[in-house]
Amino acid sequence: MTMKNALKECGVFCTLGNADLDQIEKFSSVEDYQAGATIFTEGTSSQKLYVLQSGKVALQMQLPNQSRVGRRVSVDIVTRNEAFGWSALVEPHLYTLMAVCLEPTRVVAVDAGKLRSLLDEDKRVGYELLKRLIGVVASRLEETRHVLISERLMVV
């Protein structure tokens, strides 16, 4: 599958035309990771927006416990054709979660700086992409909310 096709199948990019996808494909690459590999960590500079082609990725957050030693909790599992790393498009451009591969994984990695430049230059593309991206953000926020509520219930 070409990178363009992978982008087209992703909900964030699916409403864009072929010419728009051709532009984005120019600053995208395919990356492969082994099971257990970390794609990015919470709080680091977000350089890329990712689209999962194959495998599974857990989005995790660090939670402190009573002994002050943190532990990771999975907030969501990313599956085929889903985007993750949305922080790359939103200031301050820091990842809000950690992405860990649960199995061998292939992603399309989109250079965030170049994508942001395209979105600034072409407001139509920017509007279409960000309109779809906000759905991803809302979904992750809802999943995080559920995790935190369940954690609170266990502590009480």
Secondary structure, 3 states (H helix, E strand, C coil): CCHHHHHHHCCCCCCCCHHHHHHHHHCEEEEEECCCCEEECCCCECCEEEEEEECCEEEEEEECCCCCCCEEEEEEEECCCCEECHHHHCCCCECCCEEEECCCEEEEEEEHHHHHHHHHHCHHHHHHHHHHHHHHHHHHHHHHHHHHHHHHHHHC
